[in-house]
Amino acid sequence: MADGPRALLITGPGGSGKSTLARNVADRLGWACLSEDEHWVANGWGSGLRSPEHERIVQDQVARDLLEAIRSGRGVALEFILYQVPPNPLTAYQDVLAANGIASDTVVLKPPVDEILRRMAQRGRPSDADLEGRRPDAEWQIAILEAGGIAPAWVVDPTGLTAEETLARALARLGLTTERLCLEPITTDHAEAMFEVLGAPEIYAYLDESPPDSVDALRERYRVLERRTSPDGTEQWLNWAVRRAEDGHHLGYVQATVRADGWASVAYVLSPGTWGHGYATEAVTALAAWLETAWGVTTLDATVDRRNHRSIALLERLGFAPTGRTPGDDQHYQR
Ligand SMILES: CC(C)(COP(=O)(O)OP(=O)(O)OC[C@H]1O[C@@H](n2cnc3c(N)ncnc32)[C@H](O)[C@@H]1OP(=O)(O)O)[C@@H](O)C(=O)NCCC(=O)NCCS
């Protein structure tokens, strides 16, 4: 899959904050922002008029806009509500993107029903005046999300989060693509393949770590990393599985710890059989660019054992320079 624009599909019940999120993603990344609802309004079809035929027409219109924006070289944040089981139109848009070879990610905002009603009361639109009257619809939309077809890794509960925090949760779920690689946010689903990769002893020559004990132990670790935030909420913990695009083979991982003050530290591990092909250079280049654009990172830091020549060569190739020496074998690099 070539390096290029991708799409973020954002769904959730009315009142869950999807329009705000889509706008914030688009602003942060310089992407286009699309809303399915605008098509319903432009066609003059209210909520009482949603026949399957209307749905098909609207989905075709949205798909056309989506592809047009992507072909013009922009990423797209598209937001819409779900109105059918299986979670349609989510599956419809995912299918259109996949059929056109466009990488996409999905975020499902899923607050509890009471939180939806609280948000509606707060935004105070005239249509939200009869709050209890909106409850059955909110319950129906949550029921669609619970009927299957929604991967747990897509779900964000925005209760108690600011708009900025919700944006961070969404950005942390985005994959990255480069010429030869797909970087996928790590989930428990990666545990089995990554256990194989991480078993190679050569990886640990200069790392203060050992191979995972079992697939289950690694899955548990990934379950924690899936939260993508430190327990105290001050750091983003971002981890991507690095896969080769042409055959899906798992090569290793890249990771970043990001602080709100624009500082991030990066680390990377690839399977020894794949060293020497520039995969690490390609993955860490994409990671660094992403940290700068999406996360506002201005200082990138890496700590490396002074004897780890491969890693030092990689850092120097990417413009990192040593910054003084820590006690022991470690050396900090920055750019
Ligand atoms: C650190 C690590 C990721 C570096 O891997 P790597 O394979 O050396 O790095 P790259 O994938 O960028 O490959 C660079 C090599 O590929 C070559 N190469 C081939 N095609 C290339 C391309 N298209 N682009 C860039 N380099 C290319 C380069 O010339 C270079 O070869 P050289 O080492 O003979 O000069 C790897 O050694 C590793 O996982 N180590 C164990 C874990 C570890 O120590 N991590 C770092 C902790 S700080």
The ligand as a Tripos MOL2 file, in Angstrom:
@<TRIPOS>MOLECULE
LIG
   48    50     1     0     0
SMALL
NO_CHARGES

@<TRIPOS>ATOM
      1 C1         17.9200   -0.9690   15.6670 C.3       1 LIG1
      2 C2         17.3450   -1.7410   14.4900 C.3       1 LIG1
      3 C3         15.8500   -1.4990   14.3950 C.3       1 LIG1
      4 C4         18.0530   -1.2520   13.2230 C.3       1 LIG1
      5 O1         17.7320   -2.1080   12.1370 O.3       1 LIG1
      6 P1         18.4740   -1.9690   10.7320 P.3       1 LIG1
      7 O2         18.0270   -3.0840    9.8850 O.co2     1 LIG1
      8 O3         19.9290   -1.7900   10.9510 O.co2     1 LIG1
      9 O4         17.9440   -0.5860   10.2050 O.3       1 LIG1
     10 P2         17.3120   -0.2860    8.8170 P.3       1 LIG1
     11 O5         16.1080   -1.1110    8.6240 O.co2     1 LIG1
     12 O6         17.1070    1.1590    8.6960 O.co2     1 LIG1
     13 O7         18.4010   -0.7610    7.8170 O.3       1 LIG1
     14 C5         19.5560   -0.0230    7.5880 C.3       1 LIG1
     15 C6         20.4610   -0.8480    6.6780 C.3       1 LIG1
     16 O8         19.7160   -1.2110    5.5260 O.3       1 LIG1
     17 C7         20.3640   -0.7150    4.3580 C.3       1 LIG1
     18 N1         19.2910   -0.3760    3.4230 N.ar      1 LIG1
     19 C8         18.8640   -1.1710    2.4300 C.ar      1 LIG1
     20 N2         17.8500   -0.6220    1.7960 N.ar      1 LIG1
     21 C9         17.6050    0.5580    2.4250 C.ar      1 LIG1
     22 C10        16.6480    1.5760    2.2320 C.ar      1 LIG1
     23 N3         15.7200    1.4820    1.2740 N.pl3     1 LIG1
     24 N4         16.6460    2.6310    3.0830 N.ar      1 LIG1
     25 C11        17.5540    2.7440    4.0650 C.ar      1 LIG1
     26 N5         18.4940    1.7830    4.2790 N.ar      1 LIG1
     27 C12        18.5120    0.7080    3.4680 C.ar      1 LIG1
     28 C13        21.2120    0.4360    4.8530 C.3       1 LIG1
     29 O9         22.2890    0.6840    3.9970 O.3       1 LIG1
     30 C14        21.6740   -0.1010    6.1670 C.3       1 LIG1
     31 O10        22.6340   -1.0910    5.9550 O.3       1 LIG1
     32 P3         24.0070   -1.1210    6.7940 P.3       1 LIG1
     33 O11        23.5950   -1.4090    8.2140 O.co2     1 LIG1
     34 O12        24.7610   -2.2280    6.1710 O.co2     1 LIG1
     35 O13        24.5990    0.2370    6.6120 O.co2     1 LIG1
     36 C15        17.5850   -3.2560   14.6750 C.3       1 LIG1
     37 O14        18.9630   -3.4810   14.7300 O.3       1 LIG1
     38 C16        16.9590   -3.8320   15.9160 C.2       1 LIG1
     39 O15        15.7580   -4.1070   15.9400 O.2       1 LIG1
     40 N6         17.7630   -4.0780   16.9630 N.am      1 LIG1
     41 C17        17.3180   -4.7060   18.1700 C.3       1 LIG1
     42 C18        16.4820   -3.7920   19.0530 C.3       1 LIG1
     43 C19        17.2130   -2.5060   19.3630 C.2       1 LIG1
     44 O16        18.3660   -2.4900   19.6880 O.2       1 LIG1
     45 N7         16.4730   -1.3970   19.2340 N.am      1 LIG1
     46 C20        16.9950   -0.0760   19.4670 C.3       1 LIG1
     47 C21        16.8280    0.3340   20.8700 C.3       1 LIG1
     48 S1         17.4980    1.9650   21.0840 S.3       1 LIG1
@<TRIPOS>BOND
     1     1     2 1
     2     2     3 1
     3     2     4 1
     4     2    36 1
     5     4     5 1
     6     5     6 1
     7     6     7 2
     8     6     8 1
     9     6     9 1
    10     9    10 1
    11    10    11 2
    12    10    12 1
    13    10    13 1
    14    13    14 1
    15    14    15 1
    16    15    16 1
    17    15    30 1
    18    16    17 1
    19    17    18 1
    20    17    28 1
    21    18    19 ar
    22    18    27 ar
    23    19    20 ar
    24    20    21 ar
    25    21    22 ar
    26    21    27 ar
    27    22    23 1
    28    22    24 ar
    29    24    25 ar
    30    25    26 ar
    31    26    27 ar
    32    28    29 1
    33    28    30 1
    34    30    31 1
    35    31    32 1
    36    32    33 2
    37    32    34 1
    38    32    35 1
    39    36    37 1
    40    36    38 1
    41    38    39 2
    42    38    40 1
    43    40    41 1
    44    41    42 1
    45    42    43 1
    46    43    44 2
    47    43    45 1
    48    45    46 1
    49    46    47 1
    50    47    48 1
@<TRIPOS>SUBSTRUCTURE
     1 LIG1         1 GROUP 0 **** ****
